[in-house]
Amino acid sequence: MANTADVISLLEEMNVIIQENKDYLTQLDMPIGDSDHGINLARGFQAVSEKLPGLAEKDVGTVLKTVGMTLVSTVGGASGPLYGTAFMKAAVAVNGKQEVGLDDFLAMLSAAVAGVKLRGKSTTGEQTMLDAMVPALEAMEEAKGAPTGAVLAAGLAAAQAGVERTKDMVATKGRASYLGERSLGHQDPGATSFTLLLSVIAKHWA
């Protein structure tokens, strides 16, 4: 189980990994996007980090809702609305809870996936963050019953494989879709940033 303090700690670690990979994510975005994915996410997660100390007495749902609203208001481009929606939908799934377990996390991720699909009017196979999110969710659902660490590891491995598969896709959503066939061979930055965030959860929550 993870309580509010644990979730806040995870969010702090998420900020760290995004800051560390800011330039990498931006480089991935250069050939197919606006060259700002890493910069924008880093700004958003830094703003999130600054709000976390004031959330220590809140329930997990309130914490995640605040994260989502902060990302929407501080992250530019498509990433802000998509990540903001993901966190806000996840928040609804655990509204009022002081502690969350693996089943809660899977419910949160399922809600986040549904929110991203609706907000982005997208699905898998279109070279988006969903190409990491959906395989991760499916792998973890399939691994349920195993120890939490093993379930999270299965999700992370599936997300990483999903990131690799984006190189073989032609983008049909977002800025990259303007490139058509020229988007082939490029790794999706959104799928990559999601996988980085999932790696924090897999490492620290297991």
Secondary structure, DSSP 8 states (H G I E B T S, - for coil): -EEHHHHHHHHHHHHHHHHHTHHHHHHHHTTTS-S-HHHHHHHHHHHHHHHGGGGTTS-HHHHHHHHHHHHHHH--TTHHHHHHHHHHHHHHHTTT-SEE-HHHHHHHHHHHHHHHHHHHT--TTSSSTHHHHHHHHHHHHHHTTS-HHHHHHHHHHHHHHHHHHGGG----SSGGGGGGGGGTT---HHHHHHHHHHHHHHHHH-
